[in-house]
Amino acid sequence: TIASVRDVLASLGRIIDEGHRAGRFHRLEPLLIQAGIIAPLMFFFATARLRRKMERGGAAGLSTLTREMVVDHLQRITLAQLEGKL
């Protein structure tokens, strides 16, 4: 697991460096970028039952939130961070 995480962070670091050299990205810490992607995904999956219960209790629209919507949101947020728009 540690080797996999190390490899992911190294790849992400290279992507950030390449984007920085191209003038598109700010230099940001790969671990923070990865955490900003992974943590919301884990939260989304871990709270599936809670969202269903909340909707039954009157919190409308929670069941319409899809994995694709979350991934799209995270892509837009991450890109905005890398581009210095956030």
N, C-alpha and C positions, 0 to 999 in steps of 0.2 A: 504494500500500500504506500509506504513512504517513497519508494522508487517511482511509483506512478504519479504521485503528487509532485515530486521533484521534477519529473519530466514534463508534466502539464505546466508547471510554473516556468520552467525554462522555455518551453514553446511560447507561452504567453508573453514572456519577456522579449523574445525575439520578434514577435508580432508588434509589440509596443515600440521596440527600437526601430523596426522597419518603418512603422507609421510616423515615428518622430523624425527620422531621416528624410521622409517624403514630405514633411511639413504638415502632416494631418493630425498627429497625436501629440499630446503633452506627455512628458515622461511621468509615469505613475508606477507605483509599486504593484507588481504582478499579483502578490498575495492579496492585496486589498481589492483589486479588480476581481480576482477569482472568488473571494469571499462575498463580494457584492452580487455575484451570479448564483453561487451555490446556496447561500443561506436562504434567500427567498424561495428558491426551488424546493429546498428541504421543508421549509415552512408550509408551502402550498400543499405538498403531498402529505405532510404530517397532520394537517388540519382538515382533511377531507371529511371525516366524520363530524367534527365540530361544525363545519360549515353547513352540513345537512341538518344538524340539530338546530342551528341558529335560524336556518330558513324555515323550518317547521314552527319555530317560535316567533316568526314574523319578520325576520330580516330578509327582505325580498332580494332576489337576483343572485344570491351566492352560488346557486347550483349552475348558473349559466357561465360562470368563470371557468375557462378551459385551460389546459396545459399550454395550448398554442397561444392563448391570449397572454399568459404569464411570460412565456418565452419571448414573444414579440415585445412586450413591455421591457423586459430585461435587456434585450438587444438594443432598443432605443436609448435606454438609460445608460448602458455601458458605453455605447458609441458617443453619446453626449458628454460623458465624463472624459473619455479619451480625447475628444475634440476640444475640451475646455469650455463647453457650453453650460456646464453645471458647476 
